[in-house]
Amino acid sequence: MFRKPHPDALSPQAWAAFMPTPAQLSSDDSGWSSITARRHQHPPSGYIQPPPLAAHFIVIHLDTPGDLGVRLNGQWLRGHSRPGQISIMSANQENAWEWTAAIDSLHLCLDPRALQRTAREIDMTAFELVDGIGLENKAIYNIGLGLLDELRGEKPGSRAYVQALTQTFCLELLRGHCNIHPDEPDERLALSPHKLKAALDFVESNLAQNISVEDIALAAKTSHFHFAHTFRKAMGISPYHYLLQRRIERAKLLLRDTDAPISDVALATGFSSQSHFTACFHRTSQETPKRFRERNDE
């Protein structure tokens, strides 16, 4: 969900000018899209009241613990932040900040459109980013460290790597720091019965083929990210393990009811080779295909 753009909201580049110290490192000249990063070490205490920011603002706390407060639209949010934690201010808000230590931090400004694009990929079209101070999220913290490392020097494939980190960053924000909008029905987060049936029918019709979870999601006419989550919720098992389970069950029927060579059974149930089939069969059934056939012939 977009908060209505504030008429005075600044770009990340313009907003950075209100920081009490210049950035030690910055992505301004790196050609990154959708996200900017700046490392700041603030004075031991301070107060700033910058204009609204037209981007989501996420602080990665690197060093020096301290008390931190942010006033958002007239309401103060206060807490203690320490290295390894994060703080979040969603876009387009009147804000003021105060702190009590020389906090060393990485400032990340995320284009709200990037978060919205990722949300659409997982069918999460109505949401709000939740503001907070001193939050625990190891995944987001580690992504921040990855972006910080990219600031220290251009590496091969840097822009593609940052793009991938940004996508994961958006997913982690949506998974851990967003609320579904109350006007949005819960059914958005479920796999509809007809889509589930389409997925199961596709699996049954293609057990002999080299299909992937992405292929099953496409058959269900839903995104890969949304499908993987909602399929597990509906079936109690991941799509990958369901596919493997159905292949093994089909293989057991062929081993028991036909005289087909084990190599043919492997190919008929979508395995790339007899050795791959035997390994998967043994892992799930605690016996080899040969032993299973012999035991059922006794």
PEFEN-V516700 format. One record per residue. RES is the residue in one small letter. OMEGA is omega in radians with two decimals (none if undefined). NEAR is the number of other ideal C-beta (glycine too) atoms within 8 Angstrom. Layout:
# PEFEN-V516700
res = (RES	RES)
omega = (OMEGA	OMEGA)
near = (NEAR	NEAR)
This chain:
# PEFEN-V516700
res = (m	f	r	k	p	h	p	d	a	l	s	p	q	a	w	a	a	f	m	p	t	p	a	q	l	s	s	d	d	s	g	w	s	s	i	t	a	r	r	h	q	h	p	p	s	g	y	i	q	p	p	p	l	a	a	h	f	i	v	i	h	l	d	t	p	g	d	l	g	v	r	l	n	g	q	w	l	r	g	h	s	r	p	g	q	i	s	i	m	s	a	n	q	e	n	a	w	e	w	t	a	a	i	d	s	l	h	l	c	l	d	p	r	a	l	q	r	t	a	r	e	i	d	m	t	a	f	e	l	v	d	g	i	g	l	e	n	k	a	i	y	n	i	g	l	g	l	l	d	e	l	r	g	e	k	p	g	s	r	a	y	v	q	a	l	t	q	t	f	c	l	e	l	l	r	g	h	c	n	i	h	p	d	e	p	d	e	r	l	a	l	s	p	h	k	l	k	a	a	l	d	f	v	e	s	n	l	a	q	n	i	s	v	e	d	i	a	l	a	a	k	t	s	h	f	h	f	a	h	t	f	r	k	a	m	g	i	s	p	y	h	y	l	l	q	r	r	i	e	r	a	k	l	l	l	r	d	t	d	a	p	i	s	d	v	a	l	a	t	g	f	s	s	q	s	h	f	t	a	c	f	h	r	t	s	q	e	t	p	k	r	f	r	e	r	n	d	e)
omega = (3.07	2.86	-3.10	-3.13	3.13	-3.09	-3.12	-3.08	-3.09	2.98	3.09	-3.13	3.14	-3.11	-3.11	-3.14	-3.14	3.10	-3.07	3.11	3.08	-3.14	3.03	3.08	-3.10	3.09	-3.01	-3.09	-3.05	3.14	3.11	3.08	3.04	-3.13	3.01	-3.12	3.08	3.08	3.14	2.93	-3.03	3.01	-3.01	3.05	-3.14	3.13	3.05	3.10	-3.11	3.03	3.05	-3.13	-3.10	3.14	2.97	-3.04	-3.13	-3.13	3.04	-3.05	-3.04	-3.04	3.07	3.12	3.12	3.07	-3.05	3.08	3.07	3.06	-3.10	-3.13	3.06	-3.11	-3.13	3.01	-3.04	3.11	3.08	-3.14	-3.14	3.13	-3.10	3.14	3.14	3.00	-3.02	2.94	3.11	-2.94	2.93	3.12	2.91	-3.04	2.99	-3.08	3.00	-3.10	-3.02	3.12	3.13	-3.03	3.06	-3.01	3.04	3.14	3.12	3.08	-3.05	3.07	3.14	3.14	3.10	3.11	3.13	3.12	3.14	3.11	3.13	-3.14	3.12	3.09	3.11	-2.93	3.13	-3.05	3.00	3.08	-3.05	3.12	3.12	3.14	3.08	-3.10	3.10	2.99	-3.05	-3.13	3.14	3.09	-3.13	3.05	3.08	3.10	3.09	3.10	3.10	3.12	3.10	3.11	-3.06	3.12	3.13	3.12	3.10	3.12	-3.03	-3.09	3.11	3.13	3.11	3.11	3.12	3.10	-3.13	3.10	3.13	3.09	3.11	3.13	-3.13	3.07	-3.13	-3.10	-2.98	-2.99	3.11	3.00	3.00	-3.13	-3.06	3.12	-3.05	-3.13	-3.13	-3.09	3.11	-3.08	3.13	3.07	-3.08	-3.11	-3.11	3.08	3.09	3.12	3.11	3.13	-3.11	3.11	3.14	3.11	-3.10	-3.10	-3.02	-3.13	-3.14	-3.07	3.11	-3.09	-3.14	3.06	3.09	3.10	3.14	3.10	3.12	3.11	3.12	3.12	3.08	-3.10	-3.13	-3.09	-3.12	-3.09	-3.08	-3.12	-3.02	3.07	3.12	-3.14	-3.10	-2.98	-3.11	-3.11	-3.14	3.10	-3.12	-3.10	3.04	3.12	3.11	3.14	-3.14	3.10	-3.14	3.12	3.09	3.13	3.13	3.09	-3.12	3.12	-3.09	-2.96	3.13	3.07	-3.12	3.07	-3.11	3.11	3.10	3.09	3.12	-3.13	-3.11	-3.14	2.95	3.12	-3.03	-3.12	3.10	-3.13	3.09	3.11	-3.10	-3.14	-3.14	-3.14	-3.12	-3.12	-3.09	-3.04	3.13	3.00	3.14	3.05	3.14	-3.13	3.10	3.14	-3.13	-3.11	-3.14	3.07	-3.06	none)
near = (6	6	9	5	8	11	4	6	11	11	7	11	8	7	13	11	6	7	12	6	8	5	11	6	9	11	12	7	5	11	5	11	7	9	15	12	16	13	15	12	9	13	7	7	7	9	6	10	6	10	9	12	16	12	13	14	13	15	12	14	16	9	6	8	9	11	10	16	12	13	12	11	6	5	6	6	11	7	10	8	14	8	8	7	11	13	14	15	13	12	14	11	13	9	12	10	12	10	12	8	10	9	14	11	12	12	15	14	14	16	10	11	7	12	14	9	9	12	13	9	9	12	10	13	8	9	13	9	12	9	10	10	11	11	10	6	10	7	9	14	12	8	12	13	9	10	15	14	7	14	11	6	4	4	7	3	6	10	10	7	11	13	10	8	11	14	9	10	13	14	11	13	16	14	7	9	12	13	6	11	9	4	4	10	4	7	6	11	10	9	12	7	5	6	11	13	8	11	16	8	9	13	13	8	6	10	12	7	6	5	10	6	11	7	10	16	15	7	10	13	6	10	9	8	9	13	16	12	10	12	15	11	9	9	8	4	7	8	13	7	8	12	12	10	10	11	13	13	8	11	15	10	8	12	13	9	5	7	2	8	5	13	7	8	15	14	9	12	14	11	11	4	7	9	6	10	15	12	8	12	14	10	6	9	9	4	8	8	12	7	8	14	11	8	8	8	5	4)
